[in-house]
Amino acid sequence: MRLKDIFNLGSVLVILGFILFFAGVLLSSFRGAGEFGGLILIGPIPIAFGSSPDITTAMLWAGVAIAIIYLFLRRGL
């Protein structure tokens, strides 16, 4: 993969993330208060947070999956 392809893929994923985030905000505002969660990646280390233990656990597993994918891509496997 060329650097330009990786940049384009990253840009599309960021835009898709914003669209999904705002769609979730709009949908949750119609249903009342909802649960939320987030994930911060510092290098390959995930830091998860959320409004309930279930959401926090889901965010942590998503972070672990992203970290594993990152490590595989970094090594070129």
N, C-alpha and C positions, 0 to 999 in steps of 0.2 A: 504494500500500500504506500502510495506517495503521501507526502506531508499535506498536500492540498486536499486529497481525499479524506484524510483524517480530520482536517480542519472543517471541511464541509459536513462530514458526519456529525462532528461535535456541535456545530452550529444548528443543524437540524434537530438534534436531541435536546438542546437547550430551548429552542423555540417550542418544541413539542411539550417539554416539561412545563413551560409557562402556560401554554394552552390548557393542559390537563389541570394545572393548579387553579387557574381562574374558573374553569368549568366546575371543579369541585367546590370552590367557594360559592359560586352561583347556585349550585344544586343543594348545598347544605343550608343556604340561607332560606330556601323554600321549605325545608323540612325541619327547621329549628336548629338548635345547637347540636353540632356534631363533634366527633372526635377528630383530633389532629395529631400528626406526628411529623417528624423531620429527621434528616440525616445529614451529618456533616462529615466529609471525608478529608482527613489531613494525611495526604499521601495515601497509603493503602489502609490506614487505620480508621475504622468507622466509629462515629460517636452518634448514638441514637437518642431521641427524646420523643415524648408523646404525652397525651392527656390520659392514657390508660395503660396498664401493663400489657394488654394485648397489642395495642398499636406500637408501643415501644419495642416489643419483641419482634413484631413484623418488620419494623424499620431496621433493627439490628441484623436480622437475617438478610434483608435486602442489602445492607452495607457489607456483610460478609461475602455475599455473592458478587457484588461489584468489586470488592477488593481481590477476590480470587481471579475474576476475569481480568482485572488490571494487571495482576502479577503474571498471568499467562501471556497477555499481549506484550508486556514489557520484555519478557524473555524471548519473544518471537515464536512461541509454540503454536 
